[in-house]
Amino acid sequence: SDVAIDSQGNIIITGTIRFEGNEAFITLKYDSNLSETLGYHIHNRDISIGEDNAYSVAVDGQDNIVVAGVTSVEFEQDIYIDTFYIVKYSTGFEIISSTMGPQPDVGSFALSRPAIAVDGDGNNVLAVSIATEEGFNYHIIRYNHDLTEIVNSVENVTAEYDFVSDLAIDSQGNVIVTGYRMDDEVSWYYTVKYNSELTLLSEHIYDDVVGNYHNWAWGVAVDGSDNIIVTGISGYETGLSSVGGYAKNMSFAQGSYSGNYYTVKYSPDLTVLETASYNSGGGDMARSVAVDSSGNIIVTGQVGGQGDGNYHTIAYDSGLNRIASVSYNSGNADGAEGIAVNGNNIIVAGTTDFEGHPEIFTLNYFLRRLPTRVSPDDEGEVKVVVPEGGGTRGTINPDSGQPVTINFKGSRAGSYTLRIFTQLGEQVHSERISADSAEGWFEWLPKGLASGVYFVHVKGPGVDIYEKIALLR
């Protein structure tokens, strides 16, 4: 699923609904608090085929809604192929116009999940990868407001596999497309920048992650200075089918996966400025990124691996220093896929597996910075900081809703682990981060825990220490 915000602060969600053997676009509009459904639309291009999957949504200057996805068309009798499909709705979900991609003259055809954005002139820009005789290539198409094609571009026809994941449009109308290039089962972030006429301006292949041979960029955003932020997955797998990376329904269920969130910040000319990595200790997959009006960078996705994952959202400042994070576990398999920001509100959309059936599930967060950090004086030390209102008389109130900051000072950058135990040795929390310096911190929200004494254990380069804390409800 994907999410966008209109000029009134209403939240637009799109995804796929399955019913009576059919798959159809479903697009919903909520108020800014997710408390009221303002409208929805279920759409099949051809109900007799009934195979339509929505993946991307955008809103234009008139609050019209544009949805892009994949539709199945009959190539020959009882032989079906997929092509991209775009539908534009009014604010009241009346269909204004629609268009679909080419119907190739070959029986074997595949494409990546399409992505859609709207520029400042109301033009609609689509990015998708389509299989040709040369391989998979980036295809970028600009349409006018009624979805009539204006110009298109096919990039890097010499590459074997280039897969589009997302696109963004900067303040100058330039189009930035990200995804990944795959060659001999090794993949790299691949980001391309075009002007508004889809002439290539610059490109960058990011392959600096040592030891990780699967690097898939999944989301892109631009900040107020037109810097480019790309996030995705960096890791390795065992037995993972490569087709899962570009099929219309991405799935990592075919193999065991171990990876990190990996975020790269570029200058407008695609020079690398900063990077950040996050590893919970499981199979972590960053899927989307947004930038708020203060330049904070918010990344969301799934941690914990396929089948038992949680939503996990991280807020960084403009230098990719982590300032806040939050996980959500419904008790089912959860995975966030889309993110949008409205002021300090962060809207995350994805799916949760409810009794074996995936459902669209949306959260609305409020971004607040962590309490002022207190750096330990010496290497090997840990300091626990309780925020104002988070407890009294040196204790922590687990019902306050305030995060506790656990600051550490090690000997160098590297992997640091936090574990928290009861007095009886029962582990109630664990987390691992990749710190880019010797000093760092964990954010812990001790929600739902009983009053009592707990032990905090931080371990990493130059630090291996237990601290005692007290929770009092």
Order of alpha helices (4+ residues) and beta strands (2+ residues): beta-beta-beta-beta-beta-beta-beta-beta-beta-beta-beta-beta-beta-beta-beta-beta-beta-beta-beta-beta-beta-beta-beta-beta-beta-beta-beta-beta-beta-beta-beta-beta-beta-beta
